[in-house]
Amino acid sequence: MATNSSVDANGMNRDEPVHVNGQEALDGIVADGGVVLVDFHAEWCGPCKMLEPVVKTLAAETDATVAKVDVDENQALASAYGVRGVPTLVLFADGEQVEEVVGAQPEDQLRALIDRHTA
């Protein structure tokens, strides 16, 4: 199992989810390349809260960068990615959107999704 234990060139700890505010911030993370899992969530969302420990584990234990976008604070960003329900998870690989899943997913399913693009 690969372990993500680095601080990137921008000084961000990639062992924890990165909280994203705005299109420019997300574009910068995605442009860094590699695999990026974006969790579009809301504070009031029960399934989002259930997914939170899974997202933290994936950030710590995979080579993917995990980003979190609060849809209430970033409505335009959520709209730009067609988010209609939360949680919605969008996976980017090498700067391109490659997967999207809606609803809370088990850790093993999300880990497999990431692994398909990091091999």
C-alpha positions in Angstrom: 0.0 0.0 0.0 1.4 3.3 -1.0 1.6 6.0 1.6 1.2 9.6 0.9 3.5 11.4 3.3 4.7 14.5 1.6 4.3 18.2 1.6 3.9 19.6 -1.9 5.6 22.6 -3.5 2.9 24.9 -2.2 3.5 23.7 1.4 0.3 21.7 1.6 0.3 18.5 3.6 -1.1 15.9 1.3 -1.7 13.5 4.2 -4.9 15.4 4.9 -7.8 16.5 2.7 -7.2 20.0 1.2 -10.1 22.4 1.7 -10.8 24.1 -1.6 -12.4 27.5 -2.0 -13.1 28.5 -5.6 -12.4 27.3 -9.2 -8.9 28.8 -9.3 -7.8 26.8 -6.2 -9.2 23.5 -7.6 -7.7 24.2 -11.0 -4.3 24.6 -9.3 -4.6 21.3 -7.4 -5.7 19.4 -10.5 -3.0 21.0 -12.7 -0.3 19.7 -10.3 -1.0 16.3 -12.0 -1.4 12.9 -10.5 -4.6 11.7 -9.1 -7.0 14.0 -7.3 -10.2 12.9 -5.6 -12.6 15.8 -5.0 -15.3 15.4 -2.4 -18.2 17.8 -3.0 -20.0 17.9 0.4 -22.2 20.0 2.7 -22.1 20.5 6.4 -25.8 19.6 6.8 -25.4 16.3 4.8 -25.6 13.1 6.8 -24.0 10.8 4.2 -21.2 13.4 3.8 -20.5 13.2 7.6 -20.4 9.4 7.3 -17.9 9.7 4.4 -15.6 12.0 6.3 -13.5 9.4 8.0 -13.1 7.5 4.7 -11.9 10.6 2.9 -9.4 11.3 5.7 -8.1 7.7 5.5 -7.7 7.9 1.7 -5.8 11.2 2.0 -3.4 9.6 4.5 -3.0 6.2 2.8 -3.1 6.7 -0.9 -1.0 8.7 -3.4 -4.1 10.7 -4.4 -4.5 14.2 -3.4 -7.9 14.5 -1.7 -9.7 17.8 -1.9 -12.9 18.9 -0.2 -15.4 21.4 -1.7 -18.2 22.7 0.5 -21.1 23.1 -2.0 -22.8 25.8 0.0 -19.7 28.0 0.0 -18.8 27.1 -3.6 -22.1 27.0 -5.5 -20.6 28.1 -8.8 -17.9 25.5 -8.6 -20.4 22.7 -7.7 -22.5 23.9 -10.6 -19.6 23.9 -13.0 -19.1 20.1 -12.3 -22.8 19.3 -12.5 -23.1 18.4 -8.8 -26.8 17.8 -8.1 -26.5 15.8 -4.9 -24.0 15.4 -2.1 -21.7 13.8 -1.6 -20.4 13.7 -5.1 -16.9 12.5 -5.6 -15.0 13.5 -8.8 -11.7 11.8 -9.7 -9.1 13.5 -11.9 -6.0 11.8 -13.4 -3.3 13.8 -15.1 -5.5 16.9 -15.2 -8.6 15.3 -16.7 -11.8 14.3 -15.0 -12.0 10.5 -15.3 -14.7 9.3 -12.8 -17.7 10.6 -10.9 -19.7 8.8 -8.2 -22.7 10.2 -6.2 -23.5 9.1 -2.7 -21.5 7.7 0.2 -19.2 4.9 -1.1 -17.4 2.3 0.9 -13.7 2.8 1.4 -12.7 -0.2 -0.6 -14.6 1.0 -3.6 -13.1 4.4 -3.5 -9.6 3.0 -2.9 -10.1 0.7 -6.0 -11.2 3.8 -8.0 -8.0 5.6 -7.0 -5.8 2.6 -7.6 -7.1 2.2 -11.2 -5.5 5.5 -12.0 -2.4 5.4 -9.9 -0.9 2.1 -11.2 
